[in-house]
């Protein structure tokens, strides 16, 4: 396998896509798939056409990214737009890509897209399914778990990675896309079949510290509204833990206040703590959360700071390479947009940390409004304020 990365901040969207794609395909041979991450400023349909003009017949998949991307060249952003393209070439790799706007419910849309990706790869879609070795997913924020259920209804439990589309203002201007689908509400997947095992590793973490503040979720509304912890209004309980006043955590104040101290939920083995980012404080002292929750499970207050958030990017790249057990051909790094917002003007420090850990390995970092991954034999899951770092051998 070989990978390469290209980028552009050209104000002309067609020139931008062509420049990034031309750089990404340089010197790596027959490209099997290209990930495309861009700014909301661009017309995404035109962008994809321009990328395809340099990569004819190559499956494309990606989404809009919060404020920019990071490549080996640095932090790439621009007022008029930006694009990063991460290309993979491997004669022995089989790839199937498909996407769709939501049709009916999220779960049935996920099932439809999974079958379309199998068909795109020339694999059976009925009877004895040949599941991929791993897969990538992108969806809109809000129903990621249900899209995932539909996909797994078709292929079973297969390790995955990815993240949710993002805009620059949390106003729903995001897009996710393949070469022939652009939508703000849907899902897309890339299925990968490798010729030998050991060619993929994912590290999924929030890289926060656990505190001794925890409680039982006693009431949830509509999957993602945390109403009560230990029978107490959620914001009131969280404010007690942090030594804050509940009225300081209403509306968007909650999102900002919890970036360095979010909530976490453990998996059934206690090996993965998926971060749950409180997004909005309601007048009834409930919290809107960026991922699904379940009553009668425990939620933990996590802790960190901006220095730790910055430092963790490089540290996790080092751990990812160790987990793969060999030098990667490329790194696909999903980084939460909320973490990016907290980092603010220090974003170049994140680039420096990742570049120091990656060395000459090609990589791309996108900034998302939801992250997806798994831990060894645990279930695939989603979270917020997390890193989903993936290495290809």
RABEL-V738459 format. One record per pair of residues at least 24 apart in sequence whose C-alpha atoms are under 7 Angstrom apart, sorted by the first residue. I is the first residue (numbers start at 1). J is the second residue. D is the distance in whole Angstrom. If there is no record, write none. Layout:
i=(I	I)
j=(J	J)
d=(D	D)
This chain:
i=(1	1	1	2	2	2	2	2	3	3	3	3	3	3	3	4	4	4	4	5	5	5	5	5	6	6	6	7	7	7	8	8	8	9	9	9	9	9	11	11	13	13	13	14	14	14	16	17	17	17	17	18	18	18	18	20	20	20	21	21	21	21	22	24	24	24	25	28	29	30	31	31	31	31	32	32	32	32	32	33	33	33	33	33	34	34	34	34	34	34	34	35	35	35	35	35	35	36	36	36	36	36	36	36	37	37	37	37	37	37	37	37	38	38	38	38	38	38	39	39	39	39	39	39	39	40	40	40	40	40	41	41	42	45	48	59	59	60	60	61	61	61	62	62	62	63	63	63	63	64	64	64	64	64	64	65	65	65	65	65	65	66	66	66	66	66	66	67	69	69	69	69	70	70	70	70	71	71	71	72	72	72	74	75	75	86	92	92	93	93	93	94	94	94	94	95	95	95	95	95	96	96	96	96	96	97	97	97	98	98	98	98	99	99	99	99	99	99	100	100	100	100	101	101	101	101	102	102	106	106	106	107	107	107	107	108	109	109	110	110	110	110	110	111	111	111	111	113	114	114	117	117	129	131	132	132	132	133	133	133	133	134	134	134	134	134	135	135	135	135	135	135	135	136	136	136	136	136	136	137	137	137	137	137	137	138	138	138	138	138	138	138	138	139	139	139	139	139	139	140	140	140	140	140	140	141	141	141	145	147	159	159	160	160	160	161	161	161	162	162	162	162	162	163	163	163	163	163	164	164	164	164	165	165	166	166	199	199	200	200	200	200	201	201	201	201	201	202	202	202	202	202	202	203	203	203	203	204	204	204	204	204	204	205	205	205	206	206	206	206	207	208	208	208	209	209	209	210	210	210	211	211	211	213	213	213	214	214	214	214	215	215	215	216	216	216	216	217	217	217	217	217	218	218	219	220	220	223	223	224	224	224	224	224	224	225	225	225	225	226	226	226	226	227	227	233	233	234	234	234	235	235	235	236	249	250	250	250	250	251	251	251	252	252	252	254	254	254	254	255	255	259	259	260	260	260	261	261	261	261	262	262	262	263	263	263	263	264	264	264	264	265	265	265	272	274	275	275	275	275	276	276	277	277	290	291	306	306	309	310	310	310	311	313	313	313	314	314	314	317	317	317	318	320	324	326	327	328	328	328	328	329	329	329	330	330	330	330	330	331	331	331	331	331	331	332	332	332	332	332	332	333	333	333	333	333	333	334	334	334	334	334	334	334	334	335	335	335	335	335	335	335	336	336	336	336	336	336	336	336	336	337	337	337	338	339)
j=(89	90	329	28	88	89	90	329	28	87	88	89	329	330	362	86	87	88	362	85	86	87	362	363	84	85	86	83	84	85	82	83	84	77	78	81	82	83	80	81	42	46	47	46	47	50	83	47	50	51	83	50	51	53	54	83	84	85	51	54	55	85	54	85	86	87	87	89	89	89	58	87	88	89	58	88	89	90	95	58	59	60	87	88	59	60	61	85	86	87	88	60	61	62	85	86	87	60	61	62	63	84	85	86	62	63	64	65	83	84	85	366	63	64	65	82	83	84	64	65	67	68	81	82	83	64	81	167	173	174	80	81	81	182	179	97	179	178	179	177	178	179	176	177	178	165	175	176	177	165	166	167	174	175	176	165	166	167	366	367	368	166	167	168	337	367	368	168	364	365	366	367	351	364	365	366	363	364	365	355	362	363	351	348	351	364	194	195	193	194	195	121	192	193	194	121	190	191	192	193	120	121	190	191	192	189	190	191	178	188	189	190	177	178	181	187	188	189	181	186	187	188	183	185	186	187	185	186	143	146	147	146	147	149	150	150	147	150	147	148	150	151	187	150	151	153	154	188	151	154	190	191	155	155	191	192	193	158	192	193	194	158	159	160	191	192	159	160	161	189	190	191	192	160	161	162	189	190	191	161	162	163	188	189	190	162	163	164	165	176	187	188	189	164	165	176	186	187	188	164	165	184	185	186	187	165	369	370	382	187	374	380	373	374	380	372	373	388	334	371	372	373	388	334	368	370	371	372	368	369	370	371	368	369	368	369	392	393	324	391	392	393	323	324	390	391	392	320	373	388	389	390	391	320	388	389	390	373	374	375	387	388	389	386	387	388	275	385	386	387	312	302	303	304	302	303	304	301	302	303	301	302	303	241	300	301	298	299	300	301	298	299	300	296	297	298	299	295	296	297	298	299	295	296	295	294	295	292	293	288	289	290	291	292	293	286	287	288	289	286	287	288	289	286	287	285	286	285	286	287	285	286	287	285	281	280	281	282	283	280	281	282	279	280	281	278	279	280	281	279	280	338	339	303	304	305	301	302	303	304	301	302	303	299	300	301	302	299	300	301	302	298	299	300	375	383	383	384	385	386	383	384	384	385	384	383	342	343	339	343	349	350	353	350	353	354	353	354	357	354	357	358	357	391	391	393	393	361	391	392	393	361	392	393	361	362	363	391	392	362	363	364	390	391	392	363	364	365	389	390	391	364	365	366	388	389	390	365	366	367	368	371	387	388	389	365	366	367	368	386	387	388	367	368	369	370	371	384	385	386	387	367	368	369	385	385)
d=(6	5	6	6	6	5	6	6	7	5	5	6	6	6	6	6	5	7	6	6	5	6	6	7	6	5	7	5	4	6	6	5	7	7	6	6	4	7	5	6	6	7	6	6	6	5	7	5	5	5	7	5	5	7	6	7	6	6	5	6	7	6	6	6	6	6	6	6	6	5	7	6	6	4	6	6	5	7	7	6	5	6	6	6	6	5	7	6	5	4	6	6	5	5	6	5	6	7	6	5	7	6	5	7	6	5	5	6	6	5	7	7	7	5	6	5	4	6	5	6	7	7	5	5	6	6	7	6	7	6	6	5	6	7	6	6	6	5	5	6	4	7	6	6	7	5	6	4	6	6	6	6	6	6	7	6	5	6	6	5	6	5	5	5	6	5	6	6	7	5	5	7	7	6	5	7	6	5	6	7	7	6	6	7	7	6	7	6	6	5	6	7	6	5	7	6	7	6	5	6	5	4	6	5	7	6	4	6	7	6	6	7	7	6	6	6	4	6	6	6	6	6	6	6	4	7	6	4	7	5	5	5	5	6	4	6	7	7	5	6	4	5	7	4	5	7	6	7	5	7	7	7	7	5	6	5	5	7	6	5	7	6	5	5	6	6	7	5	7	7	6	5	6	6	5	5	5	5	7	6	5	7	6	5	7	6	5	5	7	7	6	5	7	5	6	7	6	4	6	5	5	6	5	6	7	7	6	7	7	7	7	6	6	7	7	5	5	7	7	6	5	7	7	6	6	5	4	6	5	5	5	6	6	6	5	5	6	5	7	6	5	6	7	5	6	5	7	7	7	7	6	4	6	6	6	5	6	5	6	7	6	5	6	6	5	7	6	6	4	6	6	6	6	5	6	5	6	7	5	6	6	6	7	6	6	6	7	6	4	6	5	6	7	6	6	4	6	5	5	6	6	7	5	6	6	7	6	5	6	6	5	7	6	5	6	7	5	4	6	6	5	6	7	4	6	6	6	6	5	7	5	6	7	7	6	7	4	6	7	5	4	6	7	5	7	6	6	6	6	4	6	7	7	6	5	5	7	5	4	6	6	5	7	6	5	5	6	6	5	6	6	6	5	6	6	5	5	6	6	7	6	6	6	6	6	6	7	6	7	7	7	5	7	6	7	6	5	4	6	7	6	7	6	7	7	7	7	7	6	5	4	6	6	5	6	5	6	6	5	6	5	7	6	5	6	6	6	7	6	5	6	6	5	7	6	4	6	6	5	6	7	7	6	5	6	7	6	5	6	7	5	7	5	5	6	7	7	7	5	6	6	5	5	6	6	6)
